[in-house]
């Protein structure tokens, strides 16, 4: 079974990614430190799709956690799953993209992209048969939209035969007070059409209603 490497980009992408890894770890009975807690090998079937096994027998996510704003990464770094990830799989900038697609795609994000690709190459080397990549990000902010689409274009160049699947949160007019969100989304959509194989569209307003529905 082919392996999948996850990229989670920006504040929204990392929040979604944290919940994703929590769910997948629970399915395979992997504790927050990466140790298997089950008593049957059946639950380990397919675990290598999203996890690699360390020399200590711990299961580590095949992931790159990316954000230009180190403060936004705190929800993962200080969260319950912080010990699950390799420390060098966190790639942080020094300041956020300020909701600016161009900063994420052409300036600040471009300065950090080599570090991102290095993490991805290391993860790819651990795979026996890399199936592809999945990217979690939003299209409203600067990092998720600008740097997220930059990372996708670089993946397409470096791994042309691999599937690239995105889980993209589109902005909702009812929730945002940032006027540039529609522009960030439009600029990102063109990149997604050009470089991704599959885009799963999530409306931010719908996600909000699911989370806070009583």
N, C-alpha and C positions, 0 to 999 in steps of 0.2 A: 504494500500500500504506500503510495507516494506521500512525502512529507509536505507540510504547508508552513510557511514562515509568515508571521503576522507583523505588520507595521501599524502602530497606533500613533497618530500624529496630532499634536495640539491638545488643548484642555479637554475638549469634547471627545476626541479619539481615545485619549488615555482613560477617561472615565468609563466610556463604553468598553474599552479593552479590559479594564480591571474587573468589571462585572462578567465579561466573557470568560476570563481565566478562572474566576471564582466558580462559575457554573461548570466549566470543563473539568476543573480539579475535583469538584464534588462528584461528578459523574464517575470518575475513575478512582474515587476514594484516596485522593492525594492530599496530604495535609499542607498547611501554609509554609512548611519548610521543604516540601518536595518529596516527602517520604510516603510510600504506599502503605495504607492502613488496612487494606483488605486481606482476606485469607484465601482468595481464589484467583487464579491467573486469568479467569474469564474477563474480569474487569480491566485487565491490562491489555486486552485485545484492541488494537488500533491506537493505543496510547502514543505510539511513536509518530503519529501524524502531526501532533502539536507539541510533543515533548521529546527532548533528548535525554538520555540517561547519563548522568555524570559518573566519574570514576568511583564515587562514594555510594553509588546506587540510588541517587536522588533524581527525581524527574524535574527537568528545567524547561520552561516554555521556550519554544522557538520564536523569539520575538525581538523587535526593536522598538523601544519606547522613546518617542521623539517629541521635543517641545523647545521652542525658542525662548520661552519664559520659564526659568527654573522654579519660580513660585508656583506655577500651575501644576508642576510635576509632584508637588508635595503630597497631593491626595493619594498618589501611588507609592511614593517613597516612604511616607509615614503610615501607609495603610496596612491592613492585616496580611496582605500577600507580599510584602516587601522582601521577605527572605526567599521567596519563590524564584525571583529573577536573578540573573547574573548582574553584578554591579556594572560591568562594562557594556551592558545592553541598554543602559540609559544614556541618551544623547541629548544634552541640554545646551541651549545658547545662554547668553548673558542678559538678554532683554527680549521682551515679546515683540511680535510683529505689528502691534498696534492696529489690528484689524485691517492691515494693508496687504493685499494680495501680492503686490510687487515686492514688498520687503521679504515676504516668505519665499517668493519664487526666484527673485533675481539678486538680492543683496544679502541680507542676513541668513536666509535659508541656503543660498548658494555657497556661503562660507562654511556651512556646517555639513553639507551634503556628503563630502568625502568621508567624514566620520561615520555617517549613517551607512554608507555603502560598505565600509570596512566591517561593521557589525554584521551586515547582511551576508557578506562573503564568508565570514567566519561561521555563521549559522548554516550557510549553504554547503560548506565543506563537511559539516557533520551529517549531512543527509546522504542516504544511499540512492534515493531516486526522487529528487525534488519535483513536486507536482506543480507548485506555484506559490503565489503570495495573496494574502488578503490584507486590505488596508482599511482601517477605521479612522474616519476623520469627519469634520464638518466643513461645509462650503461657505459658511458665513464669516468666520474669523480669518485672520491673516495667515496663521501657521498651518492650520488644517487644510485651507484652500490652496494657498500659495506654495508652501513647502511640501504639502501632501502631493500635489500634482507634479511638482518637480521630482520628488522621489519616484513616483509612478513612471515618469518619462525615463528616468535613469534605469529603472528596473527593466523597462522595455528594451533599452539599448544593450544592457549587460546580460539579460536573460531572455533573449527573443523568443525562445520556444516554450516558455513557461506561462501558465495562466495567471492573469492579474485580475483579481476580483475585489471590488470596493464596497464598503458599507458607508454610504455618504449621507450625512444629515443635512438636509436642505433648510435654509432659513425660513422662518414663519413671520409674516408681518405683524401678527398679533402679539409676539413675544419680544421683539427686538426694538431697541432704540438706537441702533447703529445704522446710519443711513447708507453705508457702503456695502452692507451685506448682499444686496441683490447684484451689485457689480462683481463682488468676489465670486459669487455663485456662477454668474455668466462666464467669467474668465475661466473658471474651473471646469465647467461643463465641456468646453471645447477640448481641453486637455484629456478629460475622461473619455470622450468620444474617440480621440486619436489613439490613446495608449492602453485603455483597459478592455478586458474581454467581457466583463459583466459588472454592472453597477446596480446595487440594491439601494433604492431611494427611500429615505426615511424623512418624514416631515417633522420638523422640530416641535411644532404645535401639537401634533398627534402624540409624540413621545411624552411631552409634558403632561398631556391629559391622562395618559396611561399611568404615569408615575404618581399623579396627585388625585386620581379618581377615587372617590370614597364609596 
